Amino acid sequence: MEPHFSLWPEVASKHAANIDYLFIFLCVVSIIMTAGIFVTVFWFAMKYRRRSPDEIPPYIHGSWKLETAWSVLPFLVMLVMFGWGVKLYFDAYTSPPNALDVYVVGKQWMWKVQYPEGQQEINELHVPAGRPIKLTMASEDVIHSFFIPELRIKRDVVPGYFNSISFTATKPGRYHLFCAEYCGTQHSGMVGWVTVMDPAEYENWLASGGTGSMASQGEKLFQQLGCSTCHLLDQQGRCPVLRNVYGSPVKLDDGRTVIADDAYIRESVLDPNAKIVAGFKPDIMPTFQGQISEEGMMQLIAYIKSLTGPPRPPIGAADTGQTYGGGRFGGPGTPENSNAGATAPAPIGPTPITERPQPPRTSPERNR
Ligand code: CUA
């Protein structure tokens, strides 16, 4: 972009113009209110000034009409600001179901970006124009703030949580990306570029690299961390079955029901006893705090998200011939009766008990 002077950054996303209108509205209202108050102060100071040392001013009764007007009118103006702001807030902070997912991790001092298809980059973000994008964001260390002025998006990235924001870029181009929260020595260097591309160009870009999809990287982690020992994909192991769990309600042993979203899965990995699934005992699962990076967590979640469809034989089942005790027949096995599985040596699933045809080897969790 050529350097140029302008009051506003370019308008490059769908909601950008609306945010500008709200901003202009706030400025205009503030100017009118400030001017109105100061003009009145000076006018009254002149009009009601003391004209002689012994002047006694007349007694003035209040006016309920005036008081009501100056209370109700500003209140209505404030409500407009509130309603307008809320609408824009929800536009930016809730994402449409067809949004493309992109995952961002802030880290002293860089932005690491990964795509479900497997691309990874640092201080660069590529998105197609005209499609809603959902950024899921986390921090590896301290609070950062992800800020793209031209897209009018800014969201703090807080350690310990996933945050998300969504936007639809409208104008292909290259825009500055900033960290907008002081995060240490090189905070000012925590900058990068966002490239908004034509959809066709974006498809080419996506196809041009990558080291296996996020789901397949997550599957590797699932094996490495030993999750697959207890979370069998299609039969009850010592721990809950994870297929089709993403996005669906989970009944807890305290009677509550929660939705298995990113935050729930993240918490269950790091603090397994926080929410115990109904029918399971606490302390069966160890915490993985400190053993998995935020990026890895995102991959793991992408893997769990990819576990959809009807039950299939677990990964590697055909090669190992291992059998676990309790949940062998896929019934509602309890942790007690499946504890036999705890001693199974291989972190790989059991022999499938299945009448279903073998799925094609292209399914996400077989894509190794
Ligand atoms: Cu990261 Cu400032």
Boltz pocket constraint, residues with backbone or C-beta under 6 A from the ligand:
constraints:
  - pocket:
      binder: B
      contacts: [[A, 106], [A, 107], [A, 109], [A, 143], [A, 144], [A, 145], [A, 179], [A, 180], [A, 181], [A, 182], [A, 183], [A, 184], [A, 187], [A, 188], [A, 190]]
      max_distance: 6.0
